Amino acid sequence: MRGLLVLLLVSVLVAGCGYYPPGHGAGFGPEVKTIYVQTFKNRTEEPFLDTLVTNQIVERFRRDRRIQLVNDPAAADVTIGGQVTSYSRRSVAYDQSDNILNYRSKIGLAAAMTRNRDGMVLWKGAVAWDDESQSADNKAVQEDSESAAIDRICTRVAEQLYYRMQDNF
């Protein structure tokens, strides 16, 4: 009986459970060797989010050595595109005099990966991330803090998009 249990345990260990950490999945499959990233559309009133998000997505996909980014959609196996769907900024912390100490900014986006040869959508989804920035008496300092938070958020939504596309492909 004990030998049967050991054999069963070894079989399970060899077969594996199928679990892998995020971003270490099977990848995009053998059919995806080249990717074109379209400029995301900005559906918010916050300027330049389309450029910031697109640049971070391009940078994230550039780090994957299994695929090649191309500048021509006709040369790509798939195209990634989408839109920045939301941007919000609200106060989240106050001092004893009810002055704002911190703001929380949040960006949401929707994206899709489409196979170029037939237009089939291979992946579709949405991601969002938020981060805090500090309030300041000096308007320039406060805007710099908000810009830094937006940069961090764009980096994180690009990472989330990459991981979800890869893991759910």
Residue, then its C-alpha position, 0 to 999 in steps of 0.5 A: m500500500r505504501g509503495l502505491l502511495v509513493l508511486l501516486l505521489v511521484s506521478v503527480l509530481v512528474a505530471g505537475c499541477g499546471y501552475y506557473p507564476p504570472g508572466h511565465g506561461a506558455g507565451f503567445g503561442p508559436e503563431v505570434k512572432t511579430i507584434y505591432v502596437q497601435t497608438f491607444k485612443n484616449r477616451t478621457e479628458e486627461p491629455f497625453l494618456d494615449t501616448l504615455v500608455t502606448n509607450q509603456i506597452v511598447e516598452r513592456f513588449r520590447r523586453d520579451r525576447r521571444i517576440q519582435l515588435v515591428n513598426d508596420p502592421a502589415a509585417a506583424d502577425v498580430t496587432i495590439g490596440g485599444q483605448v484609455t477608457s478612464y482616468s480619475r483623481r480624487s483626494v484620499a487623505y486630509d490633515q487636521s485642518d481638512n487640507i488635502l494631503n494625498y490624491r489617488s489617480k486611477i487609469g483604466l484601459a481596454a485592449a485587444m490582440t487581433r490576428n492580422r491575416d484574418g482579423m480574428v480577435l485572439w485576446k480581449g480584456a481590460v486592466a486598471w491600476d491606481d497610485e497616490s501622489q502628494s498634495a503641495d502648496n506649490k502647484a508645480v511640485q504638486e503637478d510633478s507628483e501627479s505626473a510621476a504617479i501617472d507614469r507609475i500607473c502607465t507602467r503598471v497597466a502595461e505590465q498587467l496587460y502584457y501578463r494577462m495577454q500572455d497568460n490567457f492566450 
